[in-house]
Amino acid sequence: MPKAEISNEIRRLRFEFGEMTQAALAEQVGCSRQTIVLLEQGRYAPSLALAFRIARVFGRTVDGVFRYEGEPQ
């Protein structure tokens, strides 16, 4: 069964927040920079806790940062 897609606005939000680096975001949310890279590329779905921490950094709700695209056809 194909995986459902979760997209996000992390890259755009980082630039809106003073061109925040991936490393700076990773440090604030307690993960590696590589995790942020994979999230931005859509190659990794975050845990619920990580999604909440990322959203909190940007002052958004989880669904304001992440979108569930549904099951692929």
C-alpha positions as CSV (number, residue, x, y, z in Angstrom):
1,M,0.0,0.0,0.0
2,P,1.5,3.4,-1.0
3,K,2.2,5.9,1.8
4,A,0.0,9.0,2.3
5,E,1.7,12.3,1.6
6,I,2.3,14.9,4.2
7,S,3.5,18.2,2.9
8,N,4.6,21.2,4.9
9,E,5.4,24.9,4.8
10,I,8.6,24.7,6.9
11,R,11.0,26.1,4.2
12,R,8.7,29.1,3.5
13,L,8.1,29.8,7.2
14,R,11.9,29.7,8.0
15,F,12.5,32.4,5.4
16,E,9.5,34.5,6.8
17,F,11.1,34.2,10.2
18,G,14.3,36.1,9.4
19,E,15.8,33.5,7.1
20,M,16.1,31.0,10.0
21,T,18.6,28.3,9.2
22,Q,17.7,24.6,9.2
23,A,20.3,24.2,12.0
24,A,18.6,26.9,14.1
25,L,15.2,25.4,13.7
26,A,16.5,21.9,14.5
27,E,18.2,23.2,17.7
28,Q,14.9,24.9,18.8
29,V,12.8,21.8,18.3
30,G,15.3,19.2,19.5
31,C,16.1,17.3,16.4
32,S,19.0,17.1,13.8
33,R,19.4,19.4,10.9
34,Q,19.1,16.4,8.7
35,T,15.6,15.7,10.0
36,I,14.6,19.3,9.0
37,V,16.2,18.7,5.5
38,L,14.2,15.4,5.1
39,L,11.0,17.1,6.3
40,E,11.4,20.0,3.8
41,Q,12.0,17.5,1.0
42,G,8.8,15.6,2.0
43,R,10.9,12.4,2.6
44,Y,10.0,12.2,6.3
45,A,6.8,12.4,8.3
46,P,7.4,13.9,11.8
47,S,6.1,12.5,15.0
48,L,3.2,14.3,16.5
49,A,5.4,15.8,19.2
50,L,7.9,17.1,16.7
51,A,5.1,18.5,14.5
52,F,3.8,20.4,17.6
53,R,7.2,21.7,18.5
54,I,7.8,23.0,14.9
55,A,4.4,24.6,14.8
56,R,5.0,26.3,18.1
57,V,8.3,27.9,16.9
58,F,6.3,29.6,14.1
59,G,3.3,30.5,16.2
60,R,1.1,28.2,14.1
61,T,-1.2,25.3,14.6
62,V,0.0,21.9,13.4
63,D,-2.3,22.1,10.4
64,G,-1.0,25.6,9.7
65,V,2.4,24.0,9.0
66,F,1.6,20.5,7.8
67,R,-1.0,19.2,5.3
68,Y,-2.2,15.7,4.8
69,E,-2.6,15.2,1.1
70,G,-4.7,12.0,1.4
71,E,-4.1,8.6,0.0
72,P,-2.4,8.5,-3.4
73,Q,-4.5,7.0,-6.2
